[in-house]
Amino acid sequence: MSLQYTDPDGGKAVCTNTERADVHVEISRTRGGNRVIERSCSVLGTGHAEVGLRDTRDAKAPAVNERR
């Protein structure tokens, strides 16, 4: 779900949010030109993610799909 909101500085932003997500996180380093995964963690259906974005000169924030 994406909602439009106003930041404290008055700028308009779009917040994309999910309450039930699959999340996969990997921590890796490059060694000798190869990517080596040092740690990883996954949760299925219990992750949460939220991203707030504004329009910039080079990219636009995602479309608002707010349900009312």
N, C-alpha and C positions, 0 to 999 in steps of 0.2 A: 504494500500500500504506500502511495506517495502523497504527502500532504504539503500544502504551501503554508509557510509561516514567515513572520517578520522577525529578523534578528534584532537584538537590542540597539544596534546602530542604525536601524531603519531599513536595512537592505532586505530584499526579498530572497527567500531560499526555498528549496524543496527538500523535504526529509523523507527518505525511503526507509521503511521499517518492516521488519518481520519478527514475529514472536515465536515462531516454530520453524526452525531451519536446521538443515544438515550442515555442520561446520567441520571443515578439515583444515588443520593448521600444520604447516611444516616449517621447521627452522633448519636452514641449510647454509652451507659455506662452499665457496669454490676452492678446491685444492688441486693444484696441478692442471688447471683448466677444466676439471670435472666438478659438477655439482654433487655434493655429498649431504644427504639428509642426516642431521644429527639428532633431531627429535621430531616426533609427530604425535598428533592427538586428533581424535574424531569424536563427535557426538551426533547422533541421528535423531532428528525431530525435537531436540530440546535446546538448540542453540538460539541465540538472539543476535540480531544485527541491526544497526541503525547508521545511516550515512546522510549527512546534510551537505547539499551542494548548491552553489550559486551559478548563474550564467557567467561565463568569462568571455574574453575576446575570442578564444580559440574553441570553446565548447559550451554546449547548453546543458542545463540541468535536466533531469528526466521529466517527462510529462506528469502533471498532477492527475491522479486517478482517485481522488477523495470520494468516498461514498457518503451521501447525506440522507 
